[in-house]
Amino acid sequence: MSDSPVVDVVETISDAKGIDPDEFETPLQEYIDTEAIELLASHDTASWTLSFELPNHTVTVTGDGLVHVDGARDEIRV
C-alpha cells in the first residue's frame, strides 16, 4: 500500500471497478473532500467511519483500515 490513504482508497475503488487507477474517470475530490480522509487517517483512534457515494458505487472507509466498496471489503492501511 502507499503512504497516502487517498491513493489507497482510489486503488481499492479502481480494483472494485476493474480498472487501472490511472483510468479513474473523475477525480475523487469531485465526490469527497480527500483532505477529510487524510485527517481522519491521522487520528490516534480507529473509531471513525466515513461513507460517500460515487456514481453507481457506495464507499465506506473505516479507521481500522478497511475500505468497503458496494459492501465488499478490502483491507488497506489508513
N, CA, C and O atoms as a Maestro MAE file, in Angstrom:
{
 s_m_m2io_version
 :::
 2.0.0
}

f_m_ct {
 s_m_title
 :::
 protein
 m_atom[312] {
  # First column is atom index #
  i_m_mmod_type
  r_m_x_coord
  r_m_y_coord
  r_m_z_coord
  i_m_residue_number
  s_m_chain_name
  s_m_pdb_residue_name
  s_m_pdb_atom_name
  i_m_atomic_number
  :::
  1 25 0.827 -1.174 0.000 1 A "MET " " N  " 7
  2 3 0.000 0.000 0.000 1 A "MET " " CA " 6
  3 2 0.878 1.248 0.000 1 A "MET " " C  " 6
  4 15 2.059 1.191 0.344 1 A "MET " " O  " 8
  5 25 0.296 2.349 -0.382 2 A "SER " " N  " 7
  6 3 1.053 3.596 -0.490 2 A "SER " " CA " 6
  7 2 1.132 4.310 0.854 2 A "SER " " C  " 6
  8 15 0.588 3.850 1.858 2 A "SER " " O  " 8
  9 25 1.815 5.435 0.846 3 A "ASP " " N  " 7
  10 3 1.910 6.260 2.050 3 A "ASP " " CA " 6
  11 2 0.676 7.131 2.229 3 A "ASP " " C  " 6
  12 15 0.485 7.715 3.296 3 A "ASP " " O  " 8
  13 25 -0.160 7.229 1.212 4 A "SER " " N  " 7
  14 3 -1.338 8.088 1.261 4 A "SER " " CA " 6
  15 2 -2.617 7.263 1.335 4 A "SER " " C  " 6
  16 15 -2.848 6.400 0.488 4 A "SER " " O  " 8
  17 25 -3.446 7.521 2.337 5 A "PRO " " N  " 7
  18 3 -4.712 6.789 2.399 5 A "PRO " " CA " 6
  19 2 -5.618 7.107 1.214 5 A "PRO " " C  " 6
  20 15 -6.424 6.265 0.818 5 A "PRO " " O  " 8
  21 25 -5.505 8.291 0.646 6 A "VAL " " N  " 7
  22 3 -6.334 8.649 -0.510 6 A "VAL " " CA " 6
  23 2 -5.952 7.794 -1.715 6 A "VAL " " C  " 6
  24 15 -6.823 7.306 -2.435 6 A "VAL " " O  " 8
  25 25 -4.660 7.616 -1.930 7 A "VAL " " N  " 7
  26 3 -4.211 6.764 -3.030 7 A "VAL " " CA " 6
  27 2 -4.697 5.335 -2.808 7 A "VAL " " C  " 6
  28 15 -5.131 4.672 -3.750 7 A "VAL " " O  " 8
  29 25 -4.625 4.862 -1.572 8 A "ASP " " N  " 7
  30 3 -5.112 3.525 -1.261 8 A "ASP " " CA " 6
  31 2 -6.603 3.386 -1.544 8 A "ASP " " C  " 6
  32 15 -7.044 2.356 -2.055 8 A "ASP " " O  " 8
  33 25 -7.374 4.406 -1.220 9 A "VAL " " N  " 7
  34 3 -8.812 4.375 -1.480 9 A "VAL " " CA " 6
  35 2 -9.070 4.343 -2.984 9 A "VAL " " C  " 6
  36 15 -9.902 3.564 -3.449 9 A "VAL " " O  " 8
  37 25 -8.366 5.179 -3.748 10 A "VAL " " N  " 7
  38 3 -8.534 5.199 -5.209 10 A "VAL " " CA " 6
  39 2 -8.165 3.834 -5.791 10 A "VAL " " C  " 6
  40 15 -8.863 3.323 -6.667 10 A "VAL " " O  " 8
  41 25 -7.080 3.248 -5.310 11 A "GLU " " N  " 7
  42 3 -6.680 1.927 -5.813 11 A "GLU " " CA " 6
  43 2 -7.722 0.865 -5.497 11 A "GLU " " C  " 6
  44 15 -7.995 0.005 -6.335 11 A "GLU " " O  " 8
  45 25 -8.306 0.906 -4.316 12 A "THR " " N  " 7
  46 3 -9.323 -0.072 -3.932 12 A "THR " " CA " 6
  47 2 -10.592 0.110 -4.765 12 A "THR " " C  " 6
  48 15 -11.184 -0.869 -5.220 12 A "THR " " O  " 8
  49 25 -11.004 1.355 -4.963 13 A "ILE " " N  " 7
  50 3 -12.188 1.624 -5.795 13 A "ILE " " CA " 6
  51 2 -11.924 1.170 -7.228 13 A "ILE " " C  " 6
  52 15 -12.781 0.542 -7.849 13 A "ILE " " O  " 8
  53 25 -10.748 1.483 -7.749 14 A "SER " " N  " 7
  54 3 -10.401 1.083 -9.117 14 A "SER " " CA " 6
  55 2 -10.424 -0.427 -9.262 14 A "SER " " C  " 6
  56 15 -10.922 -0.956 -10.256 14 A "SER " " O  " 8
  57 25 -9.881 -1.123 -8.264 15 A "ASP " " N  " 7
  58 3 -9.893 -2.579 -8.285 15 A "ASP " " CA " 6
  59 2 -11.322 -3.110 -8.316 15 A "ASP " " C  " 6
  60 15 -11.626 -4.044 -9.059 15 A "ASP " " O  " 8
  61 25 -12.198 -2.515 -7.509 16 A "ALA " " N  " 7
  62 3 -13.604 -2.943 -7.478 16 A "ALA " " CA " 6
  63 2 -14.289 -2.688 -8.816 16 A "ALA " " C  " 6
  64 15 -15.177 -3.439 -9.218 16 A "ALA " " O  " 8
  65 25 -13.873 -1.626 -9.504 17 A "LYS " " N  " 7
  66 3 -14.454 -1.288 -10.807 17 A "LYS " " CA " 6
  67 2 -13.794 -2.052 -11.949 17 A "LYS " " C  " 6
  68 15 -14.274 -2.037 -13.082 17 A "LYS " " O  " 8
  69 25 -12.672 -2.729 -11.630 18 A "GLY " " N  " 7
  70 3 -11.973 -3.484 -12.659 18 A "GLY " " CA " 6
  71 2 -11.185 -2.616 -13.612 18 A "GLY " " C  " 6
  72 15 -11.013 -2.973 -14.778 18 A "GLY " " O  " 8
  73 25 -10.700 -1.470 -13.131 19 A "ILE " " N  " 7
  74 3 -9.931 -0.563 -13.970 19 A "ILE " " CA " 6
  75 2 -8.592 -0.249 -13.302 19 A "ILE " " C  " 6
  76 15 -8.401 -0.495 -12.112 19 A "ILE " " O  " 8
  77 25 -7.684 0.293 -14.087 20 A "ASP " " N  " 7
  78 3 -6.409 0.769 -13.570 20 A "ASP " " CA " 6
  79 2 -6.658 2.099 -12.863 20 A "ASP " " C  " 6
  80 15 -7.477 2.889 -13.333 20 A "ASP " " O  " 8
  81 25 -5.978 2.370 -11.748 21 A "PRO " " N  " 7
  82 3 -6.191 3.651 -11.057 21 A "PRO " " CA " 6
  83 2 -6.003 4.871 -11.960 21 A "PRO " " C  " 6
  84 15 -6.639 5.903 -11.745 21 A "PRO " " O  " 8
  85 25 -5.136 4.760 -12.968 22 A "ASP " " N  " 7
  86 3 -4.941 5.865 -13.908 22 A "ASP " " CA " 6
  87 2 -6.158 6.096 -14.808 22 A "ASP " " C  " 6
  88 15 -6.279 7.148 -15.436 22 A "ASP " " O  " 8
  89 25 -7.049 5.118 -14.866 23 A "GLU " " N  " 7
  90 3 -8.252 5.221 -15.683 23 A "GLU " " CA " 6
  91 2 -9.446 5.764 -14.900 23 A "GLU " " C  " 6
  92 15 -10.545 5.888 -15.441 23 A "GLU " " O  " 8
  93 25 -9.225 6.089 -13.624 24 A "PHE " " N  " 7
  94 3 -10.299 6.645 -12.784 24 A "PHE " " CA " 6
  95 2 -10.788 7.918 -13.459 24 A "PHE " " C  " 6
  96 15 -10.065 8.913 -13.514 24 A "PHE " " O  " 8
  97 25 -12.016 7.890 -13.973 25 A "GLU " " N  " 7
  98 3 -12.501 8.927 -14.876 25 A "GLU " " CA " 6
  99 2 -12.701 10.309 -14.258 25 A "GLU " " C  " 6
  100 15 -12.512 11.314 -14.942 25 A "GLU " " O  " 8
  101 25 -13.065 10.380 -13.026 26 A "THR " " N  " 7
  102 3 -13.311 11.651 -12.360 26 A "THR " " CA " 6
  103 2 -12.500 11.694 -11.076 26 A "THR " " C  " 6
  104 15 -12.495 10.727 -10.315 26 A "THR " " O  " 8
  105 25 -11.807 12.815 -10.822 27 A "PRO " " N  " 7
  106 3 -11.023 12.881 -9.580 27 A "PRO " " CA " 6
  107 2 -11.895 12.614 -8.347 27 A "PRO " " C  " 6
  108 15 -13.031 13.080 -8.258 27 A "PRO " " O  " 8
  109 25 -11.340 11.863 -7.409 28 A "LEU " " N  " 7
  110 3 -12.059 11.537 -6.183 28 A "LEU " " CA " 6
  111 2 -12.534 12.800 -5.476 28 A "LEU " " C  " 6
  112 15 -13.589 12.799 -4.843 28 A "LEU " " O  " 8
  113 25 -11.763 13.870 -5.582 29 A "GLN " " N  " 7
  114 3 -12.092 15.154 -4.952 29 A "GLN " " CA " 6
  115 2 -13.462 15.680 -5.388 29 A "GLN " " C  " 6
  116 15 -14.062 16.485 -4.675 29 A "GLN " " O  " 8
  117 25 -13.960 15.247 -6.529 30 A "GLU " " N  " 7
  118 3 -15.278 15.668 -7.003 30 A "GLU " " CA " 6
  119 2 -16.405 15.100 -6.132 30 A "GLU " " C  " 6
  120 15 -17.509 15.643 -6.113 30 A "GLU " " O  " 8
  121 25 -16.124 14.000 -5.408 31 A "TYR " " N  " 7
  122 3 -17.148 13.315 -4.631 31 A "TYR " " CA " 6
  123 2 -16.959 13.430 -3.128 31 A "TYR " " C  " 6
  124 15 -17.927 13.343 -2.372 31 A "TYR " " O  " 8
  125 25 -15.720 13.626 -2.687 32 A "ILE " " N  " 7
  126 3 -15.425 13.681 -1.255 32 A "ILE " " CA " 6
  127 2 -14.212 14.585 -1.055 32 A "ILE " " C  " 6
  128 15 -13.298 14.605 -1.880 32 A "ILE " " O  " 8
  129 25 -14.213 15.320 0.029 33 A "ASP " " N  " 7
  130 3 -13.050 16.125 0.370 33 A "ASP " " CA " 6
  131 2 -11.949 15.156 0.796 33 A "ASP " " C  " 6
  132 15 -11.993 14.594 1.890 33 A "ASP " " O  " 8
  133 25 -10.976 14.970 -0.065 34 A "THR " " N  " 7
  134 3 -9.926 13.993 0.224 34 A "THR " " CA " 6
  135 2 -9.098 14.390 1.447 34 A "THR " " C  " 6
  136 15 -8.466 13.542 2.077 34 A "THR " " O  " 8
  137 25 -9.105 15.649 1.770 35 A "GLU " " N  " 7
  138 3 -8.430 16.091 2.986 35 A "GLU " " CA " 6
  139 2 -9.097 15.476 4.223 35 A "GLU " " C  " 6
  140 15 -8.428 15.213 5.222 35 A "GLU " " O  " 8
  141 25 -10.398 15.250 4.155 36 A "ALA " " N  " 7
  142 3 -11.117 14.610 5.267 36 A "ALA " " CA " 6
  143 2 -10.588 13.197 5.494 36 A "ALA " " C  " 6
  144 15 -10.436 12.768 6.638 36 A "ALA " " O  " 8
  145 25 -10.307 12.473 4.413 37 A "ILE " " N  " 7
  146 3 -9.749 11.123 4.551 37 A "ILE " " CA " 6
  147 2 -8.380 11.207 5.209 37 A "ILE " " C  " 6
  148 15 -8.081 10.433 6.118 37 A "ILE " " O  " 8
  149 25 -7.553 12.132 4.762 38 A "GLU " " N  " 7
  150 3 -6.208 12.302 5.333 38 A "GLU " " CA " 6
  151 2 -6.285 12.654 6.821 38 A "GLU " " C  " 6
  152 15 -5.545 12.096 7.631 38 A "GLU " " O  " 8
  153 25 -7.174 13.570 7.174 39 A "LEU " " N  " 7
  154 3 -7.298 13.987 8.576 39 A "LEU " " CA " 6
  155 2 -7.794 12.855 9.458 39 A "LEU " " C  " 6
  156 15 -7.274 12.645 10.554 39 A "LEU " " O  " 8
  157 25 -8.787 12.130 8.990 40 A "LEU " " N  " 7
  158 3 -9.298 11.008 9.774 40 A "LEU " " CA " 6
  159 2 -8.237 9.922 9.928 40 A "LEU " " C  " 6
  160 15 -8.091 9.346 11.006 40 A "LEU " " O  " 8
  161 25 -7.508 9.643 8.872 41 A "ALA " " N  " 7
  162 3 -6.487 8.603 8.928 41 A "ALA " " CA " 6
  163 2 -5.365 8.959 9.895 41 A "ALA " " C  " 6
  164 15 -4.675 8.073 10.401 41 A "ALA " " O  " 8
  165 25 -5.182 10.233 10.151 42 A "SER " " N  " 7
  166 3 -4.115 10.642 11.065 42 A "SER " " CA " 6
  167 2 -4.542 10.623 12.532 42 A "SER " " C  " 6
  168 15 -3.722 10.877 13.414 42 A "SER " " O  " 8
  169 25 -5.808 10.328 12.805 43 A "HIS " " N  " 7
  170 3 -6.297 10.245 14.183 43 A "HIS " " CA " 6
  171 2 -5.617 9.121 14.942 43 A "HIS " " C  " 6
  172 15 -5.225 8.106 14.366 43 A "HIS " " O  " 8
  173 25 -5.485 9.320 16.232 44 A "ASP " " N  " 7
  174 3 -4.892 8.292 17.089 44 A "ASP " " CA " 6
  175 2 -5.860 7.139 17.365 44 A "ASP " " C  " 6
  176 15 -5.445 6.076 17.827 44 A "ASP " " O  " 8
  177 25 -7.115 7.343 17.091 45 A "THR " " N  " 7
  178 3 -8.122 6.330 17.372 45 A "THR " " CA " 6
  179 2 -8.661 5.748 16.065 45 A "THR " " C  " 6
  180 15 -8.644 6.414 15.030 45 A "THR " " O  " 8
  181 25 -9.130 4.526 16.116 46 A "ALA " " N  " 7
  182 3 -9.693 3.873 14.937 46 A "ALA " " CA " 6
  183 2 -11.214 3.882 14.962 46 A "ALA " " C  " 6
  184 15 -11.849 3.129 14.224 46 A "ALA " " O  " 8
  185 25 -11.801 4.718 15.795 47 A "SER " " N  " 7
  186 3 -13.263 4.695 15.969 47 A "SER " " CA " 6
  187 2 -13.968 5.680 15.050 47 A "SER " " C  " 6
  188 15 -14.836 6.430 15.497 47 A "SER " " O  " 8
  189 25 -13.609 5.687 13.781 48 A "TRP " " N  " 7
  190 3 -14.281 6.566 12.832 48 A "TRP " " CA " 6
  191 2 -14.682 5.782 11.581 48 A "TRP " " C  " 6
  192 15 -14.096 4.752 11.247 48 A "TRP " " O  " 8
  193 25 -15.691 6.302 10.913 49 A "THR " " N  " 7
  194 3 -16.168 5.732 9.654 49 A "THR " " CA " 6
  195 2 -16.556 6.886 8.743 49 A "THR " " C  " 6
  196 15 -17.202 7.837 9.181 49 A "THR " " O  " 8
  197 25 -16.168 6.805 7.494 50 A "LEU " " N  " 7
  198 3 -16.505 7.819 6.505 50 A "LEU " " CA " 6
  199 2 -17.145 7.117 5.317 50 A "LEU " " C  " 6
  200 15 -16.548 6.214 4.730 50 A "LEU " " O  " 8
  201 25 -18.358 7.529 4.962 51 A "SER " " N  " 7
  202 3 -19.046 6.947 3.813 51 A "SER " " CA " 6
  203 2 -19.338 8.035 2.797 51 A "SER " " C  " 6
  204 15 -19.639 9.175 3.152 51 A "SER " " O  " 8
  205 25 -19.244 7.664 1.528 52 A "PHE " " N  " 7
  206 3 -19.583 8.588 0.451 52 A "PHE " " CA " 6
  207 2 -20.014 7.785 -0.765 52 A "PHE " " C  " 6
  208 15 -19.783 6.578 -0.850 52 A "PHE " " O  " 8
  209 25 -20.642 8.478 -1.698 53 A "GLU " " N  " 7
  210 3 -21.148 7.804 -2.896 53 A "GLU " " CA " 6
  211 2 -20.471 8.321 -4.145 53 A "GLU " " C  " 6
  212 15 -20.210 9.514 -4.295 53 A "GLU " " O  " 8
  213 25 -20.198 7.396 -5.029 54 A "LEU " " N  " 7
  214 3 -19.737 7.672 -6.379 54 A "LEU " " CA " 6
  215 2 -20.869 7.242 -7.294 54 A "LEU " " C  " 6
  216 15 -21.770 6.531 -6.850 54 A "LEU " " O  " 8
  217 25 -20.855 7.645 -8.549 55 A "PRO " " N  " 7
  218 3 -21.881 7.113 -9.441 55 A "PRO " " CA " 6
  219 2 -21.824 5.580 -9.452 55 A "PRO " " C  " 6
  220 15 -20.796 4.994 -9.790 55 A "PRO " " O  " 8
  221 25 -22.903 4.961 -9.091 56 A "ASN " " N  " 7
  222 3 -23.053 3.501 -9.100 56 A "ASN " " CA " 6
  223 2 -22.263 2.767 -8.021 56 A "ASN " " C  " 6
  224 15 -22.185 1.539 -8.060 56 A "ASN " " O  " 8
  225 25 -21.674 3.479 -7.059 57 A "HIS " " N  " 7
  226 3 -20.892 2.824 -6.011 57 A "HIS " " CA " 6
  227 2 -21.044 3.555 -4.685 57 A "HIS " " C  " 6
  228 15 -21.150 4.781 -4.644 57 A "HIS " " O  " 8
  229 25 -21.053 2.787 -3.607 58 A "THR " " N  " 7
  230 3 -21.027 3.331 -2.254 58 A "THR " " CA " 6
  231 2 -19.713 2.904 -1.630 58 A "THR " " C  " 6
  232 15 -19.346 1.730 -1.686 58 A "THR " " O  " 8
  233 25 -19.006 3.853 -1.037 59 A "VAL " " N  " 7
  234 3 -17.689 3.595 -0.457 59 A "VAL " " CA " 6
  235 2 -17.720 3.950 1.025 59 A "VAL " " C  " 6
  236 15 -18.220 5.010 1.404 59 A "VAL " " O  " 8
  237 25 -17.188 3.067 1.857 60 A "THR " " N  " 7
  238 3 -17.046 3.329 3.285 60 A "THR " " CA " 6
  239 2 -15.607 3.044 3.669 60 A "THR " " C  " 6
  240 15 -15.068 1.978 3.373 60 A "THR " " O  " 8
  241 25 -14.995 4.015 4.333 61 A "VAL " " N  " 7
  242 3 -13.626 3.883 4.830 61 A "VAL " " CA " 6
  243 2 -13.717 3.883 6.348 61 A "VAL " " C  " 6
  244 15 -14.400 4.724 6.934 61 A "VAL " " O  " 8
  245 25 -13.029 2.939 6.986 62 A "THR " " N  " 7
  246 3 -13.081 2.850 8.446 62 A "THR " " CA " 6
  247 2 -11.703 3.068 9.044 62 A "THR " " C  " 6
  248 15 -10.681 2.848 8.394 62 A "THR " " O  " 8
  249 25 -11.698 3.500 10.278 63 A "GLY " " N  " 7
  250 3 -10.464 3.775 10.986 63 A "GLY " " CA " 6
  251 2 -9.622 2.559 11.287 63 A "GLY " " C  " 6
  252 15 -8.447 2.690 11.629 63 A "GLY " " O  " 8
  253 25 -10.202 1.370 11.166 64 A "ASP " " N  " 7
  254 3 -9.415 0.160 11.424 64 A "ASP " " CA " 6
  255 2 -8.783 -0.403 10.155 64 A "ASP " " C  " 6
  256 15 -8.336 -1.550 10.137 64 A "ASP " " O  " 8
  257 25 -8.745 0.408 9.091 65 A "GLY " " N  " 7
  258 3 -8.018 0.027 7.888 65 A "GLY " " CA " 6
  259 2 -8.796 -0.735 6.853 65 A "GLY " " C  " 6
  260 15 -8.215 -1.528 6.113 65 A "GLY " " O  " 8
  261 25 -10.087 -0.523 6.775 66 A "LEU " " N  " 7
  262 3 -10.900 -1.215 5.777 66 A "LEU " " CA " 6
  263 2 -11.568 -0.225 4.836 66 A "LEU " " C  " 6
  264 15 -11.935 0.885 5.223 66 A "LEU " " O  " 8
  265 25 -11.715 -0.655 3.596 67 A "VAL " " N  " 7
  266 3 -12.494 0.096 2.613 67 A "VAL " " CA " 6
  267 2 -13.557 -0.856 2.087 67 A "VAL " " C  " 6
  268 15 -13.245 -1.952 1.623 67 A "VAL " " O  " 8
  269 25 -14.799 -0.436 2.161 68 A "HIS " " N  " 7
  270 3 -15.919 -1.216 1.636 68 A "HIS " " CA " 6
  271 2 -16.402 -0.522 0.367 68 A "HIS " " C  " 6
  272 15 -16.751 0.658 0.392 68 A "HIS " " O  " 8
  273 25 -16.419 -1.253 -0.734 69 A "VAL " " N  " 7
  274 3 -16.957 -0.729 -1.985 69 A "VAL " " CA " 6
  275 2 -18.141 -1.605 -2.341 69 A "VAL " " C  " 6
  276 15 -17.983 -2.789 -2.639 69 A "VAL " " O  " 8
  277 25 -19.327 -1.018 -2.308 70 A "ASP " " N  " 7
  278 3 -20.564 -1.752 -2.587 70 A "ASP " " CA " 6
  279 2 -20.711 -2.979 -1.687 70 A "ASP " " C  " 6
  280 15 -21.199 -4.024 -2.117 70 A "ASP " " O  " 8
  281 25 -20.286 -2.837 -0.442 71 A "GLY " " N  " 7
  282 3 -20.432 -3.911 0.525 71 A "GLY " " CA " 6
  283 2 -19.267 -4.869 0.583 71 A "GLY " " C  " 6
  284 15 -19.101 -5.574 1.578 71 A "GLY " " O  " 8
  285 25 -18.441 -4.915 -0.472 72 A "ALA " " N  " 7
  286 3 -17.258 -5.773 -0.434 72 A "ALA " " CA " 6
  287 2 -16.225 -5.105 0.462 72 A "ALA " " C  " 6
  288 15 -16.238 -3.886 0.627 72 A "ALA " " O  " 8
  289 25 -15.346 -5.888 1.031 73 A "ARG " " N  " 7
  290 3 -14.393 -5.337 1.991 73 A "ARG " " CA " 6
  291 2 -12.971 -5.679 1.565 73 A "ARG " " C  " 6
  292 15 -12.638 -6.835 1.303 73 A "ARG " " O  " 8
  293 25 -12.151 -4.645 1.505 74 A "ASP " " N  " 7
  294 3 -10.723 -4.802 1.229 74 A "ASP " " CA " 6
  295 2 -9.947 -4.121 2.328 74 A "ASP " " C  " 6
  296 15 -10.296 -3.019 2.751 74 A "ASP " " O  " 8
  297 25 -8.899 -4.766 2.794 75 A "GLU " " N  " 7
  298 3 -8.098 -4.158 3.847 75 A "GLU " " CA " 6
  299 2 -7.044 -3.246 3.239 75 A "GLU " " C  " 6
  300 15 -6.355 -3.623 2.291 75 A "GLU " " O  " 8
  301 25 -6.923 -2.052 3.788 76 A "ILE " " N  " 7
  302 3 -5.878 -1.114 3.416 76 A "ILE " " CA " 6
  303 2 -5.279 -0.591 4.688 76 A "ILE " " C  " 6
  304 15 -5.805 -0.845 5.772 76 A "ILE " " O  " 8
  305 25 -4.220 0.115 4.587 77 A "ARG " " N  " 7
  306 3 -3.619 0.767 5.763 77 A "ARG " " CA " 6
  307 2 -3.920 2.254 5.672 77 A "ARG " " C  " 6
  308 15 -3.372 2.954 4.821 77 A "ARG " " O  " 8
  309 25 -4.787 2.732 6.549 78 A "VAL " " N  " 7
  310 3 -5.100 4.169 6.594 78 A "VAL " " CA " 6
  311 2 -4.573 4.760 7.873 78 A "VAL " " C  " 6
  312 15 -4.729 5.958 8.110 78 A "VAL " " O  " 8
  :::
 }
 m_bond[311] {
  # First column is bond index #
  i_m_from
  i_m_to
  i_m_order
  :::
  1 1 2 1
  2 2 3 1
  3 3 4 2
  4 3 5 1
  5 5 6 1
  6 6 7 1
  7 7 8 2
  8 7 9 1
  9 9 10 1
  10 10 11 1
  11 11 12 2
  12 11 13 1
  13 13 14 1
  14 14 15 1
  15 15 16 2
  16 15 17 1
  17 17 18 1
  18 18 19 1
  19 19 20 2
  20 19 21 1
  21 21 22 1
  22 22 23 1
  23 23 24 2
  24 23 25 1
  25 25 26 1
  26 26 27 1
  27 27 28 2
  28 27 29 1
  29 29 30 1
  30 30 31 1
  31 31 32 2
  32 31 33 1
  33 33 34 1
  34 34 35 1
  35 35 36 2
  36 35 37 1
  37 37 38 1
  38 38 39 1
  39 39 40 2
  40 39 41 1
  41 41 42 1
  42 42 43 1
  43 43 44 2
  44 43 45 1
  45 45 46 1
  46 46 47 1
  47 47 48 2
  48 47 49 1
  49 49 50 1
  50 50 51 1
  51 51 52 2
  52 51 53 1
  53 53 54 1
  54 54 55 1
  55 55 56 2
  56 55 57 1
  57 57 58 1
  58 58 59 1
  59 59 60 2
  60 59 61 1
  61 61 62 1
  62 62 63 1
  63 63 64 2
  64 63 65 1
  65 65 66 1
  66 66 67 1
  67 67 68 2
  68 67 69 1
  69 69 70 1
  70 70 71 1
  71 71 72 2
  72 71 73 1
  73 73 74 1
  74 74 75 1
  75 75 76 2
  76 75 77 1
  77 77 78 1
  78 78 79 1
  79 79 80 2
  80 79 81 1
  81 81 82 1
  82 82 83 1
  83 83 84 2
  84 83 85 1
  85 85 86 1
  86 86 87 1
  87 87 88 2
  88 87 89 1
  89 89 90 1
  90 90 91 1
  91 91 92 2
  92 91 93 1
  93 93 94 1
  94 94 95 1
  95 95 96 2
  96 95 97 1
  97 97 98 1
  98 98 99 1
  99 99 100 2
  100 99 101 1
  101 101 102 1
  102 102 103 1
  103 103 104 2
  104 103 105 1
  105 105 106 1
  106 106 107 1
  107 107 108 2
  108 107 109 1
  109 109 110 1
  110 110 111 1
  111 111 112 2
  112 111 113 1
  113 113 114 1
  114 114 115 1
  115 115 116 2
  116 115 117 1
  117 117 118 1
  118 118 119 1
  119 119 120 2
  120 119 121 1
  121 121 122 1
  122 122 123 1
  123 123 124 2
  124 123 125 1
  125 125 126 1
  126 126 127 1
  127 127 128 2
  128 127 129 1
  129 129 130 1
  130 130 131 1
  131 131 132 2
  132 131 133 1
  133 133 134 1
  134 134 135 1
  135 135 136 2
  136 135 137 1
  137 137 138 1
  138 138 139 1
  139 139 140 2
  140 139 141 1
  141 141 142 1
  142 142 143 1
  143 143 144 2
  144 143 145 1
  145 145 146 1
  146 146 147 1
  147 147 148 2
  148 147 149 1
  149 149 150 1
  150 150 151 1
  151 151 152 2
  152 151 153 1
  153 153 154 1
  154 154 155 1
  155 155 156 2
  156 155 157 1
  157 157 158 1
  158 158 159 1
  159 159 160 2
  160 159 161 1
  161 161 162 1
  162 162 163 1
  163 163 164 2
  164 163 165 1
  165 165 166 1
  166 166 167 1
  167 167 168 2
  168 167 169 1
  169 169 170 1
  170 170 171 1
  171 171 172 2
  172 171 173 1
  173 173 174 1
  174 174 175 1
  175 175 176 2
  176 175 177 1
  177 177 178 1
  178 178 179 1
  179 179 180 2
  180 179 181 1
  181 181 182 1
  182 182 183 1
  183 183 184 2
  184 183 185 1
  185 185 186 1
  186 186 187 1
  187 187 188 2
  188 187 189 1
  189 189 190 1
  190 190 191 1
  191 191 192 2
  192 191 193 1
  193 193 194 1
  194 194 195 1
  195 195 196 2
  196 195 197 1
  197 197 198 1
  198 198 199 1
  199 199 200 2
  200 199 201 1
  201 201 202 1
  202 202 203 1
  203 203 204 2
  204 203 205 1
  205 205 206 1
  206 206 207 1
  207 207 208 2
  208 207 209 1
  209 209 210 1
  210 210 211 1
  211 211 212 2
  212 211 213 1
  213 213 214 1
  214 214 215 1
  215 215 216 2
  216 215 217 1
  217 217 218 1
  218 218 219 1
  219 219 220 2
  220 219 221 1
  221 221 222 1
  222 222 223 1
  223 223 224 2
  224 223 225 1
  225 225 226 1
  226 226 227 1
  227 227 228 2
  228 227 229 1
  229 229 230 1
  230 230 231 1
  231 231 232 2
  232 231 233 1
  233 233 234 1
  234 234 235 1
  235 235 236 2
  236 235 237 1
  237 237 238 1
  238 238 239 1
  239 239 240 2
  240 239 241 1
  241 241 242 1
  242 242 243 1
  243 243 244 2
  244 243 245 1
  245 245 246 1
  246 246 247 1
  247 247 248 2
  248 247 249 1
  249 249 250 1
  250 250 251 1
  251 251 252 2
  252 251 253 1
  253 253 254 1
  254 254 255 1
  255 255 256 2
  256 255 257 1
  257 257 258 1
  258 258 259 1
  259 259 260 2
  260 259 261 1
  261 261 262 1
  262 262 263 1
  263 263 264 2
  264 263 265 1
  265 265 266 1
  266 266 267 1
  267 267 268 2
  268 267 269 1
  269 269 270 1
  270 270 271 1
  271 271 272 2
  272 271 273 1
  273 273 274 1
  274 274 275 1
  275 275 276 2
  276 275 277 1
  277 277 278 1
  278 278 279 1
  279 279 280 2
  280 279 281 1
  281 281 282 1
  282 282 283 1
  283 283 284 2
  284 283 285 1
  285 285 286 1
  286 286 287 1
  287 287 288 2
  288 287 289 1
  289 289 290 1
  290 290 291 1
  291 291 292 2
  292 291 293 1
  293 293 294 1
  294 294 295 1
  295 295 296 2
  296 295 297 1
  297 297 298 1
  298 298 299 1
  299 299 300 2
  300 299 301 1
  301 301 302 1
  302 302 303 1
  303 303 304 2
  304 303 305 1
  305 305 306 1
  306 306 307 1
  307 307 308 2
  308 307 309 1
  309 309 310 1
  310 310 311 1
  311 311 312 2
  :::
 }
}
